[in-house]
Amino acid sequence: MGFFDSLAKIAVGAGKAAGKKVGEYNAENARLREKYESYGDSSLLSALRSTSSMQERTAIFSVLRGRGYSDEDMKERMRNG
């Protein structure tokens, strides 16, 4: 059973590392959402157009959804400025 014990330890270690990364990602998303909550809608849409960071885009989309924008609304406003 030595092989399987070692394999289990590796799997547990990988799971802990992945869980830590997810926690860090979620904490950063919460920080970004809090940052963007104070922005006006037009500033958020401008930031959405200018950022290449997927994590920032996710946070901005989240704030705009919370304000009642649909995904289609946001896409349309991004295209038309």
PyRosetta script that sets phi, psi and omega in degrees:
from pyrosetta import init, pose_from_sequence

init()
pose = pose_from_sequence("MGFFDSLAKIAVGAGKAAGKKVGEYNAENARLREKYESYGDSSLLSALRSTSSMQERTAIFSVLRGRGYSDEDMKERMRNG")
pose.set_psi(1, -2.1)
pose.set_omega(1, -178.7)
pose.set_phi(2, -57.7)
pose.set_psi(2, -42.4)
pose.set_omega(2, 179.8)
pose.set_phi(3, -61.5)
pose.set_psi(3, -46.7)
pose.set_omega(3, -177.5)
pose.set_phi(4, -70.0)
pose.set_psi(4, -33.0)
pose.set_omega(4, 175.0)
pose.set_phi(5, -63.7)
pose.set_psi(5, -43.6)
pose.set_omega(5, 178.1)
pose.set_phi(6, -64.1)
pose.set_psi(6, -42.9)
pose.set_omega(6, 178.9)
pose.set_phi(7, -61.7)
pose.set_psi(7, -41.1)
pose.set_omega(7, 178.8)
pose.set_phi(8, -64.6)
pose.set_psi(8, -40.8)
pose.set_omega(8, 178.9)
pose.set_phi(9, -63.4)
pose.set_psi(9, -40.8)
pose.set_omega(9, 178.3)
pose.set_phi(10, -63.8)
pose.set_psi(10, -43.3)
pose.set_omega(10, -179.6)
pose.set_phi(11, -64.1)
pose.set_psi(11, -42.0)
pose.set_omega(11, 179.0)
pose.set_phi(12, -64.1)
pose.set_psi(12, -43.0)
pose.set_omega(12, 178.6)
pose.set_phi(13, -61.8)
pose.set_psi(13, -42.6)
pose.set_omega(13, 178.6)
pose.set_phi(14, -65.1)
pose.set_psi(14, -40.0)
pose.set_omega(14, 178.6)
pose.set_phi(15, -63.6)
pose.set_psi(15, -40.7)
pose.set_omega(15, 178.3)
pose.set_phi(16, -65.2)
pose.set_psi(16, -42.3)
pose.set_omega(16, 179.7)
pose.set_phi(17, -64.3)
pose.set_psi(17, -42.3)
pose.set_omega(17, 179.2)
pose.set_phi(18, -64.9)
pose.set_psi(18, -41.1)
pose.set_omega(18, 178.5)
pose.set_phi(19, -62.5)
pose.set_psi(19, -38.6)
pose.set_omega(19, 178.3)
pose.set_phi(20, -64.6)
pose.set_psi(20, -43.8)
pose.set_omega(20, 179.4)
pose.set_phi(21, -62.7)
pose.set_psi(21, -42.1)
pose.set_omega(21, 178.5)
pose.set_phi(22, -62.4)
pose.set_psi(22, -42.4)
pose.set_omega(22, 178.0)
pose.set_phi(23, -61.5)
pose.set_psi(23, -41.7)
pose.set_omega(23, 178.1)
pose.set_phi(24, -65.4)
pose.set_psi(24, -42.0)
pose.set_omega(24, 179.3)
pose.set_phi(25, -62.4)
pose.set_psi(25, -45.1)
pose.set_omega(25, 179.6)
pose.set_phi(26, -64.5)
pose.set_psi(26, -39.3)
pose.set_omega(26, 178.6)
pose.set_phi(27, -64.9)
pose.set_psi(27, -40.8)
pose.set_omega(27, 178.0)
pose.set_phi(28, -66.3)
pose.set_psi(28, -40.3)
pose.set_omega(28, 177.2)
pose.set_phi(29, -61.7)
pose.set_psi(29, -42.4)
pose.set_omega(29, 179.2)
pose.set_phi(30, -63.3)
pose.set_psi(30, -41.1)
pose.set_omega(30, 178.7)
pose.set_phi(31, -62.9)
pose.set_psi(31, -44.1)
pose.set_omega(31, -179.9)
pose.set_phi(32, -66.9)
pose.set_psi(32, -41.5)
pose.set_omega(32, 177.6)
pose.set_phi(33, -60.1)
pose.set_psi(33, -43.1)
pose.set_omega(33, 178.8)
pose.set_phi(34, -61.8)
pose.set_psi(34, -42.3)
pose.set_omega(34, 178.0)
pose.set_phi(35, -59.2)
pose.set_psi(35, -46.7)
pose.set_omega(35, -173.8)
pose.set_phi(36, -79.9)
pose.set_psi(36, -13.4)
pose.set_omega(36, 178.5)
pose.set_phi(37, -59.2)
pose.set_psi(37, -31.7)
pose.set_omega(37, -176.8)
pose.set_phi(38, -82.6)
pose.set_psi(38, -9.0)
pose.set_omega(38, -179.8)
pose.set_phi(39, -78.3)
pose.set_psi(39, 147.0)
pose.set_omega(39, 171.8)
pose.set_phi(40, -74.4)
pose.set_psi(40, 164.8)
pose.set_omega(40, -177.6)
pose.set_phi(41, -58.1)
pose.set_psi(41, -45.7)
pose.set_omega(41, -177.9)
pose.set_phi(42, -65.4)
pose.set_psi(42, -36.2)
pose.set_omega(42, 177.0)
pose.set_phi(43, -66.8)
pose.set_psi(43, -38.4)
pose.set_omega(43, 177.5)
pose.set_phi(44, -64.3)
pose.set_psi(44, -44.1)
pose.set_omega(44, -179.9)
pose.set_phi(45, -65.0)
pose.set_psi(45, -37.7)
pose.set_omega(45, 176.5)
pose.set_phi(46, -64.4)
pose.set_psi(46, -44.6)
pose.set_omega(46, 178.4)
pose.set_phi(47, -63.4)
pose.set_psi(47, -36.5)
pose.set_omega(47, 178.9)
pose.set_phi(48, -63.2)
pose.set_psi(48, -39.9)
pose.set_omega(48, 179.1)
pose.set_phi(49, -70.1)
pose.set_psi(49, -31.8)
pose.set_omega(49, -170.9)
pose.set_phi(50, -94.6)
pose.set_psi(50, -18.3)
pose.set_omega(50, -176.3)
pose.set_phi(51, -90.6)
pose.set_psi(51, 145.2)
pose.set_omega(51, 174.5)
pose.set_phi(52, -106.5)
pose.set_psi(52, -2.7)
pose.set_omega(52, -179.9)
pose.set_phi(53, -76.4)
pose.set_psi(53, 119.2)
pose.set_omega(53, 179.3)
pose.set_phi(54, -64.4)
pose.set_psi(54, -33.7)
pose.set_omega(54, -179.6)
pose.set_phi(55, -68.3)
pose.set_psi(55, -40.0)
pose.set_omega(55, 176.8)
pose.set_phi(56, -67.9)
pose.set_psi(56, -41.7)
pose.set_omega(56, 178.9)
pose.set_phi(57, -60.7)
pose.set_psi(57, -41.1)
pose.set_omega(57, 178.8)
pose.set_phi(58, -61.6)
pose.set_psi(58, -43.9)
pose.set_omega(58, 179.6)
pose.set_phi(59, -64.4)
pose.set_psi(59, -42.4)
pose.set_omega(59, -179.7)
pose.set_phi(60, -65.3)
pose.set_psi(60, -45.6)
pose.set_omega(60, 177.3)
pose.set_phi(61, -57.1)
pose.set_psi(61, -41.7)
pose.set_omega(61, -178.8)
pose.set_phi(62, -61.8)
pose.set_psi(62, -44.3)
pose.set_omega(62, 179.5)
pose.set_phi(63, -64.4)
pose.set_psi(63, -45.4)
pose.set_omega(63, -179.3)
pose.set_phi(64, -65.2)
pose.set_psi(64, -38.5)
pose.set_omega(64, 175.9)
pose.set_phi(65, -60.9)
pose.set_psi(65, -39.6)
pose.set_omega(65, 178.3)
pose.set_phi(66, -63.9)
pose.set_psi(66, -22.3)
pose.set_omega(66, 178.0)
pose.set_phi(67, -93.6)
pose.set_psi(67, 6.1)
pose.set_omega(67, 174.2)
pose.set_phi(68, 99.5)
pose.set_psi(68, 1.9)
pose.set_omega(68, 177.9)
pose.set_phi(69, -77.4)
pose.set_psi(69, 138.8)
pose.set_omega(69, 172.9)
pose.set_phi(70, -90.3)
pose.set_psi(70, 166.5)
pose.set_omega(70, 176.8)
pose.set_phi(71, -58.7)
pose.set_psi(71, -39.9)
pose.set_omega(71, 179.6)
pose.set_phi(72, -65.6)
pose.set_psi(72, -40.3)
pose.set_omega(72, 176.6)
pose.set_phi(73, -57.3)
pose.set_psi(73, -47.4)
pose.set_omega(73, -177.0)
pose.set_phi(74, -65.4)
pose.set_psi(74, -43.0)
pose.set_omega(74, 179.5)
pose.set_phi(75, -62.4)
pose.set_psi(75, -42.7)
pose.set_omega(75, 179.3)
pose.set_phi(76, -63.3)
pose.set_psi(76, -45.1)
pose.set_omega(76, 179.9)
pose.set_phi(77, -66.8)
pose.set_psi(77, -32.9)
pose.set_omega(77, 176.5)
pose.set_phi(78, -66.8)
pose.set_psi(78, -39.7)
pose.set_omega(78, 180.0)
pose.set_phi(79, -69.8)
pose.set_psi(79, -39.4)
pose.set_omega(79, -173.1)
pose.set_phi(80, -98.2)
pose.set_psi(80, -3.2)
pose.set_omega(80, 179.0)
pose.set_phi(81, 72.7)
pose.dump_pdb("model.pdb")
